[in-house]
Amino acid sequence: MSRVKVEEAIHSEYGRCLRISNETATLYVSLDYGPRIIHYALGDGPNVMFFNRDPDYVKRGEDFDDRFYPGAFWNIYGGNRLWVAPHNFPLAFYPDNEPVAFEHIENGARFIPRPRRETGVRVTTEVRLDETSSRVMIRHNIENMGAAPKRMAAWSITSVDAGGLEIIPQTASKTGVLPNRHISLWPYSSMRDARVFWGARHIFLKQDALNESPLKIGINNENGWACYLNKGLCFLVSYRHDPAAEYPDFGVSYETFTDDRMVEMETMSPLKIVPPGESVEQVETWQLCPIDDPAEAIRAYDAADEGRLSTLVDSIFSDELIVAP
């Protein structure tokens, strides 16, 4: 018998959900909307995900009324969601406020929202929890429902709660006299932003609840992982980066966004020409592990001490921990 429990639950904040748990970790996935993987914790410990409690933190307007239906709105809700890349406004902000169907699979569930006929795609998300550890496999799939091929990538976005420090490894490929990194910056992003420390081995991003200015960067993350330190935990996201593939947004497979509310950790599949009836997918592995002194990371960041930061990273990770899907 599986040690993973999969059961419907009513949460006081998230609403109707599917609760997926084992002796180590607990996830909640929304069934009233989304879906969103809206809660991820060690047992009954703190949730690493951001959850939107502000009714005004939504997108609506004439673009939504015209493209979808009168009164349509998009709510970030929080946690992990699936988008279609390249980014398109307002189509990316599909108002996914309808109930979500699901079916049981081994150690988890497959979530099946209604087809998005307005955007010509069908999306599904699989969540599988390891028998005993915190390790979770997330498989996002986007099927082309249209009559013509679509050029697209699967875009997995995870909103994590305020107050933490994100660590993104820099590519270390030996390319001689040629460049080895793509770094994308959005028009509203400043390279002088104090929330980012551009280290030699890693990029560090500190979330600041007092800074409401948006910031977004992207990188060709050949290492295929990034993590977020918060609430005494390390939240690790792993995925496969293909150095030979074409990626969105000037060739980046990993993007991150922050404002005064949260941080978004975003991974992308390669761009593909997807014929009608075929699909593109993105697979991630998540893990949670406790860290002894999370404040040490913030102190090292504030001191711009890359040596201390690198030592901290090395103390948290091992080759066995970072496992690509």
RARA-V441520 format. One record per backbone hydrogen bond with DSSP energy under -1.0 kcal/mol. CO is the residue of the C=O (numbers start at 1). NH is the residue of the N-H. If there is no record, write none. Layout:
CO,NH / CO,NH
This chain:
5,21 / 7,19 / 9,17 / 11,15 / 15,11 / 16,31 / 17,9 / 18,29 / 19,7 / 20,27 / 21,5 / 24,43 / 25,22 / 26,41 / 27,20 / 28,38 / 28,39 / 29,18 / 31,100 / 36,30 / 36,38 / 37,80 / 39,28 / 40,48 / 41,26 / 42,45 / 48,161 / 50,79 / 54,57 / 56,58 / 59,74 / 61,65 / 62,66 / 63,67 / 64,68 / 69,72 / 74,59 / 76,78 / 77,52 / 79,159 / 80,37 / 81,157 / 83,155 / 85,153 / 88,92 / 90,93 / 92,94 / 94,96 / 95,97 / 96,34 / 101,112 / 103,110 / 105,108 / 107,129 / 108,105 / 109,127 / 110,103 / 111,125 / 112,101 / 115,117 / 116,119 / 116,120 / 116,121 / 120,145 / 121,116 / 122,143 / 124,141 / 125,111 / 126,139 / 127,109 / 128,137 / 135,130 / 136,286 / 137,128 / 138,284 / 139,126 / 140,282 / 141,124 / 142,280 / 143,122 / 144,277 / 150,274 / 152,272 / 153,85 / 154,269 / 155,83 / 156,267 / 157,81 / 158,265 / 159,50 / 160,263 / 164,207 / 165,229 / 166,205 / 167,227 / 168,203 / 175,178 / 182,220 / 184,218 / 186,189 / 190,193 / 193,196 / 195,206 / 197,199 / 197,204 / 201,170 / 202,199 / 203,168 / 204,197 / 205,166 / 208,211 / 215,258 / 216,186 / 217,256 / 218,184 / 219,221 / 219,254 / 220,222 / 221,224 / 224,239 / 226,237 / 227,167 / 228,235 / 229,165 / 230,233 / 232,291 / 233,230 / 234,289 / 235,228 / 236,287 / 237,226 / 238,285 / 242,245 / 246,271 / 248,252 / 253,268 / 254,219 / 255,266 / 256,217 / 257,264 / 258,215 / 262,259 / 263,160 / 264,257 / 265,158 / 266,255 / 267,156 / 272,152 / 274,150 / 275,278 / 278,144 / 280,142 / 282,140 / 284,138 / 285,238 / 286,136 / 287,236 / 289,234 / 293,296 / 294,298 / 295,299 / 296,300 / 297,301 / 298,302 / 299,303 / 300,305 / 301,304 / 304,306 / 305,309 / 306,310 / 307,311 / 308,312 / 309,313 / 310,314 / 311,315 / 312,316 / 313,317 / 318,322 / 321,323
